[in-house]
Amino acid sequence: MSLAPRAVLVHRTTEYEELVARHGTHGQAAFFLASRGRDIEEVAGRHRRARRALAEVTAAVPLTWRQARVERADLDRFLFAPEDVVVVVGQDGLVANAAKYLTGQRVIGIDADPGRNPGVLVRHRPRDAAKLLPAGTAVDELTMVEAVADDTQRLVALNEIYLGTPGHQTARYRLGLDGDGGAAEAQASSGVLVGTGTGATGWLRSVWQERGGRLALPSPTEDRLVWFVREAWPSPATGTSLVAGELGVSSALTVTVESDRLIAFGDGIETDALQLTWGQTVRVGVCGQRLRLAC
């Protein structure tokens, strides 16, 4: 007998909950915010909307289904099952946070605070959950990026992967391009950013605009990535000729570490990063898996 589907509701601690946990009581949190010119009612209002959205989505799960909840901080310890339907209730970034831990499960993005989020990934309202949960609803298959180190460490991200130093200081490495005649260059920079069409709405776009927008950004479902070297420094030992480009499914960026320590992290989560030391090589390219996001 097969198991009933499981709805996994992904959410995050609200700013209000974090403030009360830090300061002890609502009153003390209100005093702290007032001393900085803010009104706690604004924060509490967002908290109430987030909790109402989570309660409405929970009520929409069919009675015959199983349910689980996971907070953002616990995603790296949660075991997702193949039959799960993952319902992310929160902000666009929360979908990206969950994506790296999934392996093809259908994802439904629910906007907990309409009008505040862009709605790129949390495309639906809490009232839509009941009709979206059953199988058969259409999905977009969003391209992801992966980094694989020579010691088998692997990292997947929906928006972008950053390679550099933990403090975003000068990183030294040798950058190479697969499928481009073996082009390679020793560089010193503040890091390398490799991103997808989904990431082109965030951090990647800011770098792209700074460079004058000469590269065509990919669409979220396109099997193409773009990459940028941030603030490459020219010197007798380091160059600046390889600072931006595109990657298709048959190409990749290789970075060989020439610093004591570099890291690679995805979608802004520095606490879950590849740890790279002198001489190691990491390969970054299009990931074979996709995020299956409900349209």
C-alpha positions in Angstrom: 0.0 0.0 0.0 1.5 3.3 -1.1 1.8 6.2 1.4 -0.5 9.2 1.1 1.1 12.3 -0.2 2.8 14.6 2.3 2.5 18.4 2.3 5.7 19.9 3.7 5.1 23.5 4.7 8.3 25.6 4.7 8.2 28.9 6.6 10.6 31.1 8.5 10.7 32.9 11.8 9.3 36.4 11.5 11.1 39.6 12.4 8.7 40.0 15.3 9.5 36.6 16.7 13.2 37.3 16.5 12.8 40.6 18.3 10.7 39.2 21.1 13.2 36.3 21.5 16.1 38.7 21.7 14.5 41.3 24.0 12.3 39.0 26.2 8.9 40.7 25.9 6.7 42.6 23.4 7.1 45.7 25.5 10.9 45.6 25.6 11.0 44.9 21.8 8.6 47.9 21.3 10.9 50.1 23.3 14.0 49.0 21.4 12.3 49.8 18.0 10.9 53.1 19.2 14.5 54.2 20.3 15.4 53.7 16.6 12.4 55.5 15.1 10.4 52.4 14.3 6.9 51.3 15.3 6.5 47.7 16.5 3.0 47.6 15.1 4.3 47.5 11.6 6.5 44.5 12.4 3.7 42.8 14.4 1.3 43.3 11.5 3.6 41.5 9.1 3.9 38.7 11.7 0.2 38.3 12.0 -0.2 38.2 8.2 2.5 35.6 7.9 0.8 33.4 10.6 -2.6 33.8 9.0 -1.2 32.7 5.7 0.4 29.7 7.2 -2.8 28.7 9.1 -4.9 29.1 5.9 -2.5 26.9 3.9 -2.5 24.3 6.6 -6.3 24.2 6.6 -6.3 23.6 2.8 -4.2 20.4 3.0 -6.6 17.4 2.3 -7.5 15.4 5.4 -6.1 12.2 3.8 -2.7 13.7 3.4 0.2 13.7 5.8 1.7 17.0 7.0 5.0 18.3 8.1 6.5 21.8 8.9 10.1 22.9 8.6 11.6 26.3 9.5 14.2 27.8 7.3 17.0 27.3 9.8 16.3 23.5 9.8 16.2 22.9 6.1 19.6 21.4 5.9 18.5 18.7 8.5 15.1 17.9 7.1 14.7 14.8 5.0 12.4 15.4 2.0 10.7 12.4 0.5 10.1 11.9 -3.3 6.4 12.1 -2.9 6.3 15.3 -1.0 4.6 18.4 -2.2 6.6 21.4 -0.8 4.6 24.5 0.0 6.7 27.5 0.7 4.8 30.2 2.7 6.8 33.4 2.8 9.1 35.4 0.6 10.6 34.7 -2.8 14.0 34.1 -1.2 12.5 31.3 0.9 11.8 29.3 -2.2 15.5 29.6 -3.2 16.5 28.6 0.3 14.5 25.4 0.0 15.4 24.6 -3.6 18.9 23.4 -2.9 17.6 20.6 -0.7 15.0 19.2 -3.2 15.3 16.5 -5.9 12.4 17.1 -8.2 9.5 17.6 -5.7 6.7 19.9 -6.9 7.0 23.3 -5.1 4.1 25.8 -4.5 5.1 29.3 -3.6 2.6 31.1 -1.4 3.1 34.9 -0.8 2.5 35.5 2.8 2.6 39.3 2.5 1.2 40.4 -1.0 2.4 43.8 -2.1 5.7 43.5 -0.2 7.3 40.7 -2.2 8.0 40.8 -5.9 6.2 37.5 -6.3 8.7 36.0 -8.8 8.7 32.7 -6.9 5.9 33.0 -4.4 3.3 33.4 -7.2 0.1 32.4 -5.4 -2.1 33.5 -2.5 -3.0 31.4 0.5 -6.6 30.9 -0.8 -5.1 29.2 -3.9 -3.5 26.4 -2.0 -6.5 24.0 -2.1 -6.6 23.9 -5.9 -2.8 23.8 -6.3 -2.0 20.9 -3.9 -3.5 18.0 -6.0 -1.2 16.5 -8.7 -1.6 17.6 -12.3 -1.1 21.3 -11.9 1.3 22.8 -14.4 4.9 23.6 -13.3 7.8 25.6 -14.6 11.1 23.8 -14.6 13.6 26.4 -13.4 17.3 26.1 -14.2 19.7 25.7 -11.3 23.5 26.1 -10.9 25.8 23.6 -9.3 29.4 23.7 -8.0 31.3 20.4 -7.7 34.7 20.3 -6.0 37.5 17.8 -6.7 36.9 16.2 -3.3 33.2 15.4 -4.2 31.7 18.4 -2.2 28.7 19.6 -4.1 26.5 22.7 -3.9 23.3 23.5 -5.8 21.6 26.9 -5.9 18.5 28.4 -7.7 19.8 32.0 -8.0 23.5 32.1 -7.9 26.7 30.7 -6.5 29.5 32.9 -5.1 33.1 31.8 -4.9 35.5 33.9 -2.9 36.7 34.5 0.6 34.4 34.4 3.6 34.9 38.1 4.2 34.6 39.1 0.6 38.2 40.2 0.6 40.8 39.5 -2.1 40.5 35.9 -3.5 43.4 34.4 -5.5 42.7 31.6 -7.9 43.1 30.4 -11.5 39.9 30.7 -13.6 39.4 28.5 -16.6 36.8 27.9 -19.2 35.9 24.4 -20.4 35.1 24.2 -24.1 36.9 27.4 -24.9 40.3 26.2 -26.0 41.5 25.8 -22.5 41.5 29.5 -21.7 42.7 30.2 -18.2 44.0 33.1 -16.1 45.4 33.8 -12.7 43.2 36.4 -11.0 42.9 38.4 -7.8 39.4 39.7 -7.2 36.6 40.0 -4.7 35.0 36.8 -6.0 33.2 35.1 -8.9 29.4 35.1 -9.3 27.7 32.5 -11.5 23.9 32.7 -11.8 20.7 31.6 -13.5 17.8 33.3 -15.1 16.0 33.3 -11.8 19.0 34.9 -10.2 19.0 37.6 -12.9 16.2 39.3 -10.9 18.6 39.8 -7.9 22.3 40.0 -7.1 23.3 38.9 -10.5 21.3 41.7 -12.1 23.0 44.4 -10.0 26.4 43.3 -11.3 25.0 43.0 -14.9 23.7 46.6 -14.7 27.0 47.8 -13.3 28.8 46.3 -16.3 26.5 48.0 -18.8 24.1 45.1 -19.5 26.1 43.9 -22.5 25.4 40.2 -21.9 21.9 38.9 -22.6 20.5 37.6 -19.3 18.9 34.1 -19.5 15.3 33.4 -18.8 14.5 31.3 -15.7 13.9 28.1 -17.7 16.7 28.5 -20.1 19.7 26.1 -19.9 22.2 29.0 -19.7 24.1 30.7 -17.0 26.0 34.0 -16.9 29.1 34.7 -14.7 31.0 37.8 -13.6 34.3 38.3 -11.8 33.9 41.0 -9.2 36.6 43.8 -9.1 39.4 41.8 -10.8 42.7 43.4 -10.0 45.5 43.7 -12.7 49.0 43.0 -11.6 52.2 41.4 -13.1 50.9 38.1 -11.8 47.1 38.4 -12.3 45.0 39.4 -15.2 41.5 40.8 -16.1 40.8 39.4 -19.5 38.3 36.8 -18.3 35.7 38.8 -16.3 32.3 37.8 -17.7 30.6 35.3 -20.0 28.0 32.7 -20.5 27.8 29.0 -19.8 25.7 26.4 -21.7 24.9 22.8 -20.7 28.2 21.6 -22.3 30.5 24.2 -20.7 31.6 25.1 -17.2 33.8 27.5 -15.2 36.7 26.0 -13.3 38.3 27.7 -10.4 41.6 26.4 -8.9 42.2 27.9 -5.4 45.5 29.8 -4.9 44.6 31.1 -1.5 44.7 29.5 2.0 40.9 29.3 2.0 38.0 30.0 -0.3 34.3 29.2 0.0 31.5 28.7 -2.4 27.9 29.3 -1.2 24.6 29.6 -2.9 21.6 32.0 -2.6 23.2 34.0 0.2 23.5 31.2 2.7 27.1 31.4 3.9 26.5 28.9 6.7 26.1 26.1 4.2 29.2 26.4 2.0 31.9 24.4 0.2 35.2 24.7 2.1 38.1 25.0 -0.4 41.8 25.0 0.3 45.0 25.7 -1.7 45.2 23.7 -4.9 41.6 22.4 -5.0 39.5 22.9 -8.1 35.8 23.5 -8.3 33.7 23.2 -11.4 30.6 25.4 -11.8 27.9 24.9 -14.5 24.3 24.1 -15.3 22.8 21.7 -12.9 21.0 18.6 -14.2 18.1 18.9 -11.7 15.4 21.6 -11.9 13.2 23.3 -9.5 9.6 22.3 -10.4 7.6 25.4 -9.4 3.8 25.6 -9.7 2.8 28.1 -12.4 
